[in-house]
Amino acid sequence: MTPTIQEAIEAISVLERTVQDVHVDEHLLTVTVDDVTYRIVMTTLTVTSLTHCGEGLVAVEAVCGKTFSYSYTMSFI
């Protein structure tokens, strides 16, 4: 397993555990700013995962791979 794939697996695992923890205790992510308390409304909580790749790379599941472009000619007899 490459380090990139291992890092992606670990990140997804942390995300999954965090969501599970929040589902068990909604007050886990309570924040108070200037005496105003903000809480997560579970019905509005959405978790998505995306793989962002730089130029010349394409997302393949949780990792980025190089894209290759070839030119070729075909002739029919």
PyMOL Python script that loads the backbone (N, CA, C, O; Angstrom):
from pymol import cmd

cmd.read_pdbstr("""\
ATOM      1  N   MET A   1       0.855  -1.164   0.000  1.00  0.00           N
ATOM      2  CA  MET A   1       0.000   0.000   0.000  1.00  0.00           C
ATOM      3  C   MET A   1       0.902   1.227   0.000  1.00  0.00           C
ATOM      4  O   MET A   1       1.849   1.320   0.781  1.00  0.00           O
ATOM      5  N   THR A   2       0.593   2.162  -0.885  1.00  0.00           N
ATOM      6  CA  THR A   2       1.410   3.376  -0.970  1.00  0.00           C
ATOM      7  C   THR A   2       1.077   4.322   0.184  1.00  0.00           C
ATOM      8  O   THR A   2      -0.006   4.237   0.762  1.00  0.00           O
ATOM      9  N   PRO A   3       2.001   5.221   0.521  1.00  0.00           N
ATOM     10  CA  PRO A   3       1.735   6.192   1.583  1.00  0.00           C
ATOM     11  C   PRO A   3       0.510   7.063   1.287  1.00  0.00           C
ATOM     12  O   PRO A   3      -0.220   7.421   2.212  1.00  0.00           O
ATOM     13  N   THR A   4       0.274   7.405   0.035  1.00  0.00           N
ATOM     14  CA  THR A   4      -0.882   8.229  -0.325  1.00  0.00           C
ATOM     15  C   THR A   4      -2.188   7.504  -0.037  1.00  0.00           C
ATOM     16  O   THR A   4      -3.122   8.092   0.510  1.00  0.00           O
ATOM     17  N   ILE A   5      -2.255   6.246  -0.400  1.00  0.00           N
ATOM     18  CA  ILE A   5      -3.465   5.463  -0.140  1.00  0.00           C
ATOM     19  C   ILE A   5      -3.656   5.272   1.359  1.00  0.00           C
ATOM     20  O   ILE A   5      -4.778   5.359   1.858  1.00  0.00           O
ATOM     21  N   GLN A   6      -2.571   5.014   2.079  1.00  0.00           N
ATOM     22  CA  GLN A   6      -2.657   4.864   3.533  1.00  0.00           C
ATOM     23  C   GLN A   6      -3.168   6.154   4.177  1.00  0.00           C
ATOM     24  O   GLN A   6      -4.005   6.109   5.079  1.00  0.00           O
ATOM     25  N   GLU A   7      -2.670   7.294   3.721  1.00  0.00           N
ATOM     26  CA  GLU A   7      -3.117   8.587   4.255  1.00  0.00           C
ATOM     27  C   GLU A   7      -4.601   8.813   3.976  1.00  0.00           C
ATOM     28  O   GLU A   7      -5.324   9.308   4.841  1.00  0.00           O
ATOM     29  N   ALA A   8      -5.056   8.459   2.789  1.00  0.00           N
ATOM     30  CA  ALA A   8      -6.471   8.613   2.444  1.00  0.00           C
ATOM     31  C   ALA A   8      -7.346   7.721   3.310  1.00  0.00           C
ATOM     32  O   ALA A   8      -8.399   8.154   3.778  1.00  0.00           O
ATOM     33  N   ILE A   9      -6.927   6.496   3.526  1.00  0.00           N
ATOM     34  CA  ILE A   9      -7.690   5.568   4.360  1.00  0.00           C
ATOM     35  C   ILE A   9      -7.782   6.093   5.793  1.00  0.00           C
ATOM     36  O   ILE A   9      -8.848   6.041   6.406  1.00  0.00           O
ATOM     37  N   GLU A  10      -6.673   6.596   6.323  1.00  0.00           N
ATOM     38  CA  GLU A  10      -6.671   7.135   7.683  1.00  0.00           C
ATOM     39  C   GLU A  10      -7.581   8.352   7.791  1.00  0.00           C
ATOM     40  O   GLU A  10      -8.314   8.486   8.771  1.00  0.00           O
ATOM     41  N   ALA A  11      -7.549   9.244   6.796  1.00  0.00           N
ATOM     42  CA  ALA A  11      -8.389  10.446   6.813  1.00  0.00           C
ATOM     43  C   ALA A  11      -9.867  10.074   6.770  1.00  0.00           C
ATOM     44  O   ALA A  11     -10.674  10.655   7.496  1.00  0.00           O
ATOM     45  N   ILE A  12     -10.223   9.119   5.933  1.00  0.00           N
ATOM     46  CA  ILE A  12     -11.618   8.689   5.839  1.00  0.00           C
ATOM     47  C   ILE A  12     -12.052   8.034   7.147  1.00  0.00           C
ATOM     48  O   ILE A  12     -13.186   8.223   7.586  1.00  0.00           O
ATOM     49  N   SER A  13     -11.163   7.270   7.771  1.00  0.00           N
ATOM     50  CA  SER A  13     -11.486   6.634   9.053  1.00  0.00           C
ATOM     51  C   SER A  13     -11.737   7.672  10.138  1.00  0.00           C
ATOM     52  O   SER A  13     -12.671   7.523  10.926  1.00  0.00           O
ATOM     53  N   VAL A  14     -10.926   8.714  10.193  1.00  0.00           N
ATOM     54  CA  VAL A  14     -11.119   9.781  11.180  1.00  0.00           C
ATOM     55  C   VAL A  14     -12.452  10.481  10.932  1.00  0.00           C
ATOM     56  O   VAL A  14     -13.194  10.764  11.872  1.00  0.00           O
ATOM     57  N   LEU A  15     -12.751  10.756   9.675  1.00  0.00           N
ATOM     58  CA  LEU A  15     -14.023  11.401   9.333  1.00  0.00           C
ATOM     59  C   LEU A  15     -15.198  10.538   9.762  1.00  0.00           C
ATOM     60  O   LEU A  15     -16.159  11.038  10.347  1.00  0.00           O
ATOM     61  N   GLU A  16     -15.126   9.255   9.476  1.00  0.00           N
ATOM     62  CA  GLU A  16     -16.209   8.345   9.838  1.00  0.00           C
ATOM     63  C   GLU A  16     -16.406   8.285  11.358  1.00  0.00           C
ATOM     64  O   GLU A  16     -17.537   8.328  11.842  1.00  0.00           O
ATOM     65  N   ARG A  17     -15.297   8.184  12.110  1.00  0.00           N
ATOM     66  CA  ARG A  17     -15.401   8.156  13.573  1.00  0.00           C
ATOM     67  C   ARG A  17     -15.980   9.456  14.116  1.00  0.00           C
ATOM     68  O   ARG A  17     -16.766   9.432  15.063  1.00  0.00           O
ATOM     69  N   THR A  18     -15.604  10.583  13.533  1.00  0.00           N
ATOM     70  CA  THR A  18     -16.122  11.875  13.982  1.00  0.00           C
ATOM     71  C   THR A  18     -17.621  11.960  13.770  1.00  0.00           C
ATOM     72  O   THR A  18     -18.350  12.409  14.655  1.00  0.00           O
ATOM     73  N   VAL A  19     -18.088  11.535  12.608  1.00  0.00           N
ATOM     74  CA  VAL A  19     -19.528  11.563  12.320  1.00  0.00           C
ATOM     75  C   VAL A  19     -20.266  10.643  13.282  1.00  0.00           C
ATOM     76  O   VAL A  19     -21.328  11.000  13.791  1.00  0.00           O
ATOM     77  N   GLN A  20     -19.711   9.462  13.533  1.00  0.00           N
ATOM     78  CA  GLN A  20     -20.346   8.544  14.484  1.00  0.00           C
ATOM     79  C   GLN A  20     -20.414   9.166  15.876  1.00  0.00           C
ATOM     80  O   GLN A  20     -21.434   9.052  16.557  1.00  0.00           O
ATOM     81  N   ASP A  21     -19.340   9.820  16.302  1.00  0.00           N
ATOM     82  CA  ASP A  21     -19.312  10.466  17.614  1.00  0.00           C
ATOM     83  C   ASP A  21     -20.355  11.575  17.709  1.00  0.00           C
ATOM     84  O   ASP A  21     -21.019  11.711  18.737  1.00  0.00           O
ATOM     85  N   VAL A  22     -20.505  12.356  16.666  1.00  0.00           N
ATOM     86  CA  VAL A  22     -21.482  13.451  16.661  1.00  0.00           C
ATOM     87  C   VAL A  22     -22.898  12.900  16.683  1.00  0.00           C
ATOM     88  O   VAL A  22     -23.779  13.483  17.315  1.00  0.00           O
ATOM     89  N   HIS A  23     -23.126  11.785  16.002  1.00  0.00           N
ATOM     90  CA  HIS A  23     -24.453  11.175  16.043  1.00  0.00           C
ATOM     91  C   HIS A  23     -24.797  10.677  17.442  1.00  0.00           C
ATOM     92  O   HIS A  23     -25.962  10.702  17.838  1.00  0.00           O
ATOM     93  N   VAL A  24     -23.800  10.229  18.189  1.00  0.00           N
ATOM     94  CA  VAL A  24     -24.019   9.757  19.557  1.00  0.00           C
ATOM     95  C   VAL A  24     -24.247  10.936  20.502  1.00  0.00           C
ATOM     96  O   VAL A  24     -25.120  10.871  21.367  1.00  0.00           O
ATOM     97  N   ASP A  25     -23.469  12.015  20.346  1.00  0.00           N
ATOM     98  CA  ASP A  25     -23.556  13.176  21.234  1.00  0.00           C
ATOM     99  C   ASP A  25     -23.529  14.454  20.409  1.00  0.00           C
ATOM    100  O   ASP A  25     -22.458  14.924  20.025  1.00  0.00           O
ATOM    101  N   GLU A  26     -24.691  15.014  20.138  1.00  0.00           N
ATOM    102  CA  GLU A  26     -24.794  16.219  19.313  1.00  0.00           C
ATOM    103  C   GLU A  26     -24.054  17.410  19.921  1.00  0.00           C
ATOM    104  O   GLU A  26     -23.686  18.342  19.205  1.00  0.00           O
ATOM    105  N   HIS A  27     -23.835  17.386  21.232  1.00  0.00           N
ATOM    106  CA  HIS A  27     -23.173  18.507  21.899  1.00  0.00           C
ATOM    107  C   HIS A  27     -21.654  18.444  21.776  1.00  0.00           C
ATOM    108  O   HIS A  27     -20.946  19.335  22.245  1.00  0.00           O
ATOM    109  N   LEU A  28     -21.166  17.391  21.147  1.00  0.00           N
ATOM    110  CA  LEU A  28     -19.733  17.229  20.978  1.00  0.00           C
ATOM    111  C   LEU A  28     -19.115  18.402  20.216  1.00  0.00           C
ATOM    112  O   LEU A  28     -18.004  18.834  20.525  1.00  0.00           O
ATOM    113  N   LEU A  29     -19.830  18.906  19.234  1.00  0.00           N
ATOM    114  CA  LEU A  29     -19.319  20.022  18.432  1.00  0.00           C
ATOM    115  C   LEU A  29     -20.071  21.320  18.738  1.00  0.00           C
ATOM    116  O   LEU A  29     -20.417  22.072  17.827  1.00  0.00           O
ATOM    117  N   THR A  30     -20.320  21.575  20.012  1.00  0.00           N
ATOM    118  CA  THR A  30     -20.949  22.819  20.433  1.00  0.00           C
ATOM    119  C   THR A  30     -19.867  23.890  20.569  1.00  0.00           C
ATOM    120  O   THR A  30     -18.809  23.637  21.145  1.00  0.00           O
ATOM    121  N   VAL A  31     -20.133  25.078  20.040  1.00  0.00           N
ATOM    122  CA  VAL A  31     -19.178  26.179  20.093  1.00  0.00           C
ATOM    123  C   VAL A  31     -19.879  27.397  20.672  1.00  0.00           C
ATOM    124  O   VAL A  31     -21.016  27.698  20.308  1.00  0.00           O
ATOM    125  N   THR A  32     -19.199  28.096  21.573  1.00  0.00           N
ATOM    126  CA  THR A  32     -19.745  29.332  22.130  1.00  0.00           C
ATOM    127  C   THR A  32     -18.831  30.484  21.745  1.00  0.00           C
ATOM    128  O   THR A  32     -17.626  30.455  21.992  1.00  0.00           O
ATOM    129  N   VAL A  33     -19.435  31.503  21.132  1.00  0.00           N
ATOM    130  CA  VAL A  33     -18.714  32.706  20.724  1.00  0.00           C
ATOM    131  C   VAL A  33     -19.495  33.907  21.227  1.00  0.00           C
ATOM    132  O   VAL A  33     -20.678  34.054  20.919  1.00  0.00           O
ATOM    133  N   ASP A  34     -18.843  34.767  21.997  1.00  0.00           N
ATOM    134  CA  ASP A  34     -19.493  35.961  22.544  1.00  0.00           C
ATOM    135  C   ASP A  34     -20.804  35.615  23.244  1.00  0.00           C
ATOM    136  O   ASP A  34     -21.828  36.258  23.010  1.00  0.00           O
ATOM    137  N   ASP A  35     -20.770  34.617  24.084  1.00  0.00           N
ATOM    138  CA  ASP A  35     -21.931  34.170  24.867  1.00  0.00           C
ATOM    139  C   ASP A  35     -23.081  33.619  24.018  1.00  0.00           C
ATOM    140  O   ASP A  35     -24.193  33.461  24.520  1.00  0.00           O
ATOM    141  N   VAL A  36     -22.830  33.331  22.763  1.00  0.00           N
ATOM    142  CA  VAL A  36     -23.832  32.700  21.900  1.00  0.00           C
ATOM    143  C   VAL A  36     -23.351  31.284  21.622  1.00  0.00           C
ATOM    144  O   VAL A  36     -22.224  31.081  21.170  1.00  0.00           O
ATOM    145  N   THR A  37     -24.213  30.301  21.894  1.00  0.00           N
ATOM    146  CA  THR A  37     -23.852  28.897  21.702  1.00  0.00           C
ATOM    147  C   THR A  37     -24.414  28.391  20.380  1.00  0.00           C
ATOM    148  O   THR A  37     -25.596  28.557  20.078  1.00  0.00           O
ATOM    149  N   TYR A  38     -23.540  27.774  19.608  1.00  0.00           N
ATOM    150  CA  TYR A  38     -23.922  27.209  18.317  1.00  0.00           C
ATOM    151  C   TYR A  38     -23.813  25.696  18.423  1.00  0.00           C
ATOM    152  O   TYR A  38     -22.836  25.165  18.951  1.00  0.00           O
ATOM    153  N   ARG A  39     -24.829  25.010  17.914  1.00  0.00           N
ATOM    154  CA  ARG A  39     -24.839  23.545  17.913  1.00  0.00           C
ATOM    155  C   ARG A  39     -25.162  23.039  16.512  1.00  0.00           C
ATOM    156  O   ARG A  39     -25.760  23.742  15.699  1.00  0.00           O
ATOM    157  N   ILE A  40     -24.758  21.826  16.259  1.00  0.00           N
ATOM    158  CA  ILE A  40     -25.079  21.181  14.985  1.00  0.00           C
ATOM    159  C   ILE A  40     -26.529  20.739  15.010  1.00  0.00           C
ATOM    160  O   ILE A  40     -26.992  20.156  15.990  1.00  0.00           O
ATOM    161  N   VAL A  41     -27.234  21.014  13.946  1.00  0.00           N
ATOM    162  CA  VAL A  41     -28.582  20.476  13.771  1.00  0.00           C
ATOM    163  C   VAL A  41     -28.403  19.223  12.928  1.00  0.00           C
ATOM    164  O   VAL A  41     -28.080  19.301  11.743  1.00  0.00           O
ATOM    165  N   MET A  42     -28.617  18.072  13.547  1.00  0.00           N
ATOM    166  CA  MET A  42     -28.295  16.805  12.895  1.00  0.00           C
ATOM    167  C   MET A  42     -28.998  16.613  11.554  1.00  0.00           C
ATOM    168  O   MET A  42     -28.458  15.958  10.663  1.00  0.00           O
ATOM    169  N   THR A  43     -30.180  17.170  11.402  1.00  0.00           N
ATOM    170  CA  THR A  43     -30.895  16.993  10.131  1.00  0.00           C
ATOM    171  C   THR A  43     -30.242  17.782   8.998  1.00  0.00           C
ATOM    172  O   THR A  43     -30.544  17.551   7.827  1.00  0.00           O
ATOM    173  N   THR A  44     -29.354  18.707   9.339  1.00  0.00           N
ATOM    174  CA  THR A  44     -28.690  19.493   8.296  1.00  0.00           C
ATOM    175  C   THR A  44     -27.242  19.090   8.098  1.00  0.00           C
ATOM    176  O   THR A  44     -26.554  19.664   7.255  1.00  0.00           O
ATOM    177  N   LEU A  45     -26.764  18.109   8.861  1.00  0.00           N
ATOM    178  CA  LEU A  45     -25.375  17.671   8.766  1.00  0.00           C
ATOM    179  C   LEU A  45     -25.200  16.750   7.569  1.00  0.00           C
ATOM    180  O   LEU A  45     -25.858  15.714   7.467  1.00  0.00           O
ATOM    181  N   THR A  46     -24.316  17.132   6.672  1.00  0.00           N
ATOM    182  CA  THR A  46     -24.018  16.329   5.497  1.00  0.00           C
ATOM    183  C   THR A  46     -22.513  16.142   5.409  1.00  0.00           C
ATOM    184  O   THR A  46     -21.752  17.095   5.574  1.00  0.00           O
ATOM    185  N   VAL A  47     -22.094  14.938   5.154  1.00  0.00           N
ATOM    186  CA  VAL A  47     -20.673  14.648   5.005  1.00  0.00           C
ATOM    187  C   VAL A  47     -20.450  14.095   3.616  1.00  0.00           C
ATOM    188  O   VAL A  47     -21.117  13.149   3.197  1.00  0.00           O
ATOM    189  N   THR A  48     -19.511  14.688   2.907  1.00  0.00           N
ATOM    190  CA  THR A  48     -19.140  14.189   1.584  1.00  0.00           C
ATOM    191  C   THR A  48     -17.622  14.145   1.502  1.00  0.00           C
ATOM    192  O   THR A  48     -16.931  14.866   2.222  1.00  0.00           O
ATOM    193  N   SER A  49     -17.122  13.319   0.646  1.00  0.00           N
ATOM    194  CA  SER A  49     -15.679  13.277   0.441  1.00  0.00           C
ATOM    195  C   SER A  49     -15.388  13.430  -1.046  1.00  0.00           C
ATOM    196  O   SER A  49     -16.048  12.831  -1.895  1.00  0.00           O
ATOM    197  N   LEU A  50     -14.403  14.232  -1.328  1.00  0.00           N
ATOM    198  CA  LEU A  50     -13.988  14.479  -2.702  1.00  0.00           C
ATOM    199  C   LEU A  50     -12.476  14.340  -2.790  1.00  0.00           C
ATOM    200  O   LEU A  50     -11.765  14.561  -1.810  1.00  0.00           O
ATOM    201  N   THR A  51     -12.003  13.983  -3.940  1.00  0.00           N
ATOM    202  CA  THR A  51     -10.571  13.951  -4.181  1.00  0.00           C
ATOM    203  C   THR A  51     -10.248  15.069  -5.154  1.00  0.00           C
ATOM    204  O   THR A  51     -10.712  15.068  -6.295  1.00  0.00           O
ATOM    205  N   HIS A  52      -9.455  16.017  -4.698  1.00  0.00           N
ATOM    206  CA  HIS A  52      -9.059  17.148  -5.540  1.00  0.00           C
ATOM    207  C   HIS A  52      -7.669  16.870  -6.094  1.00  0.00           C
ATOM    208  O   HIS A  52      -6.729  16.616  -5.341  1.00  0.00           O
ATOM    209  N   CYS A  53      -7.547  16.918  -7.410  1.00  0.00           N
ATOM    210  CA  CYS A  53      -6.272  16.625  -8.061  1.00  0.00           C
ATOM    211  C   CYS A  53      -5.796  17.845  -8.845  1.00  0.00           C
ATOM    212  O   CYS A  53      -6.596  18.644  -9.331  1.00  0.00           O
ATOM    213  N   GLY A  54      -4.512  17.963  -8.951  1.00  0.00           N
ATOM    214  CA  GLY A  54      -3.926  19.059  -9.714  1.00  0.00           C
ATOM    215  C   GLY A  54      -3.997  18.807 -11.209  1.00  0.00           C
ATOM    216  O   GLY A  54      -4.508  17.785 -11.668  1.00  0.00           O
ATOM    217  N   GLU A  55      -3.472  19.766 -11.953  1.00  0.00           N
ATOM    218  CA  GLU A  55      -3.491  19.676 -13.411  1.00  0.00           C
ATOM    219  C   GLU A  55      -2.709  18.456 -13.885  1.00  0.00           C
ATOM    220  O   GLU A  55      -1.620  18.175 -13.384  1.00  0.00           O
ATOM    221  N   GLY A  56      -3.255  17.756 -14.826  1.00  0.00           N
ATOM    222  CA  GLY A  56      -2.604  16.568 -15.359  1.00  0.00           C
ATOM    223  C   GLY A  56      -2.859  15.310 -14.559  1.00  0.00           C
ATOM    224  O   GLY A  56      -2.306  14.251 -14.859  1.00  0.00           O
ATOM    225  N   LEU A  57      -3.711  15.426 -13.523  1.00  0.00           N
ATOM    226  CA  LEU A  57      -4.041  14.272 -12.702  1.00  0.00           C
ATOM    227  C   LEU A  57      -5.539  14.040 -12.736  1.00  0.00           C
ATOM    228  O   LEU A  57      -6.313  14.970 -12.960  1.00  0.00           O
ATOM    229  N   VAL A  58      -5.944  12.816 -12.517  1.00  0.00           N
ATOM    230  CA  VAL A  58      -7.352  12.461 -12.501  1.00  0.00           C
ATOM    231  C   VAL A  58      -7.640  11.672 -11.226  1.00  0.00           C
ATOM    232  O   VAL A  58      -6.831  10.854 -10.788  1.00  0.00           O
ATOM    233  N   ALA A  59      -8.809  11.934 -10.640  1.00  0.00           N
ATOM    234  CA  ALA A  59      -9.190  11.226  -9.413  1.00  0.00           C
ATOM    235  C   ALA A  59      -9.602   9.796  -9.730  1.00  0.00           C
ATOM    236  O   ALA A  59     -10.442   9.556 -10.597  1.00  0.00           O
ATOM    237  N   VAL A  60      -9.003   8.854  -9.021  1.00  0.00           N
ATOM    238  CA  VAL A  60      -9.367   7.445  -9.118  1.00  0.00           C
ATOM    239  C   VAL A  60      -9.608   6.989  -7.687  1.00  0.00           C
ATOM    240  O   VAL A  60      -8.671   6.720  -6.936  1.00  0.00           O
ATOM    241  N   GLU A  61     -10.891   6.909  -7.323  1.00  0.00           N
ATOM    242  CA  GLU A  61     -11.291   6.638  -5.946  1.00  0.00           C
ATOM    243  C   GLU A  61     -10.686   7.696  -5.041  1.00  0.00           C
ATOM    244  O   GLU A  61     -11.007   8.873  -5.204  1.00  0.00           O
ATOM    245  N   ALA A  62      -9.825   7.338  -4.094  1.00  0.00           N
ATOM    246  CA  ALA A  62      -9.329   8.311  -3.124  1.00  0.00           C
ATOM    247  C   ALA A  62      -7.941   8.861  -3.461  1.00  0.00           C
ATOM    248  O   ALA A  62      -7.353   9.582  -2.655  1.00  0.00           O
ATOM    249  N   VAL A  63      -7.426   8.536  -4.615  1.00  0.00           N
ATOM    250  CA  VAL A  63      -6.084   8.999  -4.972  1.00  0.00           C
ATOM    251  C   VAL A  63      -6.099   9.667  -6.344  1.00  0.00           C
ATOM    252  O   VAL A  63      -7.065   9.548  -7.098  1.00  0.00           O
ATOM    253  N   CYS A  64      -5.021  10.364  -6.649  1.00  0.00           N
ATOM    254  CA  CYS A  64      -4.872  11.013  -7.951  1.00  0.00           C
ATOM    255  C   CYS A  64      -3.882  10.217  -8.797  1.00  0.00           C
ATOM    256  O   CYS A  64      -2.863   9.741  -8.297  1.00  0.00           O
ATOM    257  N   GLY A  65      -4.188  10.082 -10.058  1.00  0.00           N
ATOM    258  CA  GLY A  65      -3.300   9.381 -10.975  1.00  0.00           C
ATOM    259  C   GLY A  65      -2.963  10.269 -12.157  1.00  0.00           C
ATOM    260  O   GLY A  65      -3.726  11.167 -12.510  1.00  0.00           O
ATOM    261  N   LYS A  66      -1.819  10.013 -12.764  1.00  0.00           N
ATOM    262  CA  LYS A  66      -1.407  10.796 -13.926  1.00  0.00           C
ATOM    263  C   LYS A  66      -2.266  10.430 -15.127  1.00  0.00           C
ATOM    264  O   LYS A  66      -2.636   9.272 -15.323  1.00  0.00           O
ATOM    265  N   THR A  67      -2.573  11.442 -15.923  1.00  0.00           N
ATOM    266  CA  THR A  67      -3.278  11.188 -17.173  1.00  0.00           C
ATOM    267  C   THR A  67      -2.245  11.196 -18.292  1.00  0.00           C
ATOM    268  O   THR A  67      -1.288  11.970 -18.270  1.00  0.00           O
ATOM    269  N   PHE A  68      -2.451  10.343 -19.244  1.00  0.00           N
ATOM    270  CA  PHE A  68      -1.528  10.252 -20.356  1.00  0.00           C
ATOM    271  C   PHE A  68      -2.278  10.524 -21.649  1.00  0.00           C
ATOM    272  O   PHE A  68      -3.428  10.118 -21.819  1.00  0.00           O
ATOM    273  N   SER A  69      -1.613  11.208 -22.539  1.00  0.00           N
ATOM    274  CA  SER A  69      -2.215  11.504 -23.824  1.00  0.00           C
ATOM    275  C   SER A  69      -1.239  11.055 -24.906  1.00  0.00           C
ATOM    276  O   SER A  69      -0.077  11.462 -24.921  1.00  0.00           O
ATOM    277  N   TYR A  70      -1.716  10.231 -25.786  1.00  0.00           N
ATOM    278  CA  TYR A  70      -0.883   9.718 -26.874  1.00  0.00           C
ATOM    279  C   TYR A  70      -1.538  10.049 -28.202  1.00  0.00           C
ATOM    280  O   TYR A  70      -2.763  10.065 -28.322  1.00  0.00           O
ATOM    281  N   SER A  71      -0.733  10.304 -29.163  1.00  0.00           N
ATOM    282  CA  SER A  71      -1.288  10.446 -30.505  1.00  0.00           C
ATOM    283  C   SER A  71      -0.809   9.256 -31.335  1.00  0.00           C
ATOM    284  O   SER A  71       0.324   8.795 -31.194  1.00  0.00           O
ATOM    285  N   TYR A  72      -1.674   8.783 -32.179  1.00  0.00           N
ATOM    286  CA  TYR A  72      -1.314   7.629 -32.991  1.00  0.00           C
ATOM    287  C   TYR A  72      -2.093   7.715 -34.288  1.00  0.00           C
ATOM    288  O   TYR A  72      -3.073   8.451 -34.401  1.00  0.00           O
ATOM    289  N   THR A  73      -1.652   6.972 -35.231  1.00  0.00           N
ATOM    290  CA  THR A  73      -2.340   6.909 -36.523  1.00  0.00           C
ATOM    291  C   THR A  73      -2.700   5.464 -36.804  1.00  0.00           C
ATOM    292  O   THR A  73      -2.008   4.535 -36.387  1.00  0.00           O
ATOM    293  N   MET A  74      -3.790   5.300 -37.515  1.00  0.00           N
ATOM    294  CA  MET A  74      -4.210   3.966 -37.907  1.00  0.00           C
ATOM    295  C   MET A  74      -4.366   3.960 -39.418  1.00  0.00           C
ATOM    296  O   MET A  74      -4.879   4.914 -40.002  1.00  0.00           O
ATOM    297  N   SER A  75      -3.939   2.925 -40.021  1.00  0.00           N
ATOM    298  CA  SER A  75      -4.144   2.783 -41.454  1.00  0.00           C
ATOM    299  C   SER A  75      -4.817   1.437 -41.722  1.00  0.00           C
ATOM    300  O   SER A  75      -4.498   0.417 -41.111  1.00  0.00           O
ATOM    301  N   PHE A  76      -5.741   1.482 -42.643  1.00  0.00           N
ATOM    302  CA  PHE A  76      -6.486   0.278 -42.988  1.00  0.00           C
ATOM    303  C   PHE A  76      -6.089  -0.150 -44.398  1.00  0.00           C
ATOM    304  O   PHE A  76      -5.954   0.682 -45.296  1.00  0.00           O
ATOM    305  N   ILE A  77      -5.909  -1.420 -44.576  1.00  0.00           N
ATOM    306  CA  ILE A  77      -5.533  -1.937 -45.890  1.00  0.00           C
ATOM    307  C   ILE A  77      -6.734  -2.612 -46.511  1.00  0.00           C
ATOM    308  O   ILE A  77      -6.646  -3.124 -47.627  1.00  0.00           O
TER     309      ILE A  77
END
""", "prot")
cmd.dss("prot")
cmd.show_as("cartoon", "prot")
cmd.util.cbc("prot")
cmd.orient("prot")
